[in-house]
Amino acid sequence: MLSLTDCLDFVDLDAATIEVIARHEDLPLIVAAELGHQLLADLRGIFVLHQMHRSLIELAAERGQLDEEKQLRKAYTAFSRKYPVPRQLP
C-alpha cells in the first residue's frame, strides 16, 4: 500500500501545488496528487493547474488574506517556473 509520501514522491509537483489542487477541488491530498499527475500529462492540464493557482490567489486577495495570498503567490511562482503557461493548446 502506498503512503501519501510515496505518492508525492512519484508526482512531479511540489507539496504546495498538491495543496492548491486539494483546496481548489476540495479533495484529499492523495487524490489531489493523482489528479495533479494526470493534469501534467498534457498542455491543457498544465493550463488548468495555472488557473487553479490563480483562482486561489484571487480568492485570498478578495478576502484580504494577505499572508495566504503571499504564500499562494510563492507556490505559483515556483510552479510557473517549472511549467510555464502553454502558449498554444492542442
C-alpha positions as CSV (number, residue, x, y, z in Angstrom):
1,M,0.0,0.0,0.0
2,L,1.3,3.4,-0.9
3,S,1.5,6.2,1.6
4,L,0.9,9.9,0.9
5,T,4.6,10.5,0.9
6,D,5.1,7.7,-1.7
7,C,2.5,9.3,-3.9
8,L,4.1,12.8,-3.5
9,D,7.5,11.4,-4.4
10,F,6.0,9.9,-7.6
11,V,4.3,13.0,-8.8
12,D,6.5,15.8,-10.4
13,L,4.7,18.5,-8.3
14,D,5.7,20.1,-5.1
15,A,3.6,19.8,-1.9
16,A,2.4,23.4,-2.2
17,T,0.9,22.7,-5.7
18,I,-0.7,19.5,-4.5
19,E,-2.2,21.5,-1.6
20,V,-3.6,24.1,-4.2
21,I,-5.2,21.2,-6.2
22,A,-6.7,19.8,-3.0
23,R,-8.1,23.1,-1.8
24,H,-9.4,24.2,-5.2
25,E,-11.1,20.8,-6.0
26,D,-12.0,20.0,-2.3
27,L,-10.1,16.7,-2.4
28,P,-7.9,14.7,0.0
29,L,-4.2,15.3,-0.7
30,I,-3.6,11.8,-2.0
31,V,-6.4,12.2,-4.6
32,A,-5.1,15.7,-5.4
33,A,-1.7,14.2,-6.1
34,E,-3.1,11.7,-8.6
35,L,-5.2,14.4,-10.3
36,G,-2.0,16.6,-10.5
37,H,-0.1,13.7,-12.1
38,Q,-2.9,13.3,-14.7
39,L,-3.0,17.1,-15.4
40,L,0.7,17.2,-16.1
41,A,0.2,14.8,-18.9
42,D,-0.7,17.5,-21.5
43,L,-0.7,21.2,-22.1
44,R,-4.4,21.6,-21.3
45,G,-3.9,20.1,-17.9
46,I,-0.9,22.4,-17.2
47,F,-3.1,25.3,-18.2
48,V,-5.8,24.1,-15.7
49,L,-3.2,23.9,-13.0
50,H,-2.2,27.6,-13.7
51,Q,-5.9,28.5,-13.4
52,M,-6.2,26.7,-10.1
53,H,-3.3,28.7,-8.7
54,R,-4.6,32.0,-10.0
55,S,-8.1,31.3,-8.7
56,L,-7.0,30.7,-5.1
57,I,-4.7,33.7,-5.2
58,E,-7.6,35.9,-6.4
59,L,-9.9,34.4,-3.7
60,A,-7.3,35.1,-0.9
61,A,-6.9,38.7,-2.2
62,E,-10.6,39.3,-2.2
63,R,-10.9,38.0,1.4
64,G,-8.0,40.2,2.5
65,Q,-5.9,37.1,3.5
66,L,-2.6,38.8,2.8
67,D,-0.4,36.0,4.3
68,E,-2.3,33.4,2.4
69,E,-2.1,35.3,-0.8
70,K,1.7,35.7,-0.4
71,Q,2.1,32.0,0.3
72,L,0.0,31.1,-2.8
73,R,1.9,33.6,-5.0
74,K,5.2,31.9,-3.9
75,A,3.8,28.5,-4.7
76,Y,2.6,29.8,-8.1
77,T,5.9,31.3,-8.9
78,A,7.7,28.0,-8.3
79,F,5.1,26.1,-10.3
80,S,5.2,28.5,-13.3
81,R,9.0,28.4,-13.4
82,K,8.9,24.7,-13.8
83,Y,5.8,24.6,-16.0
84,P,5.3,27.9,-18.0
85,V,1.9,28.8,-19.2
86,P,1.3,26.9,-22.5
87,R,1.3,29.3,-25.5
88,Q,-1.0,27.2,-27.6
89,L,-3.3,24.5,-26.5
90,P,-3.9,21.4,-28.7
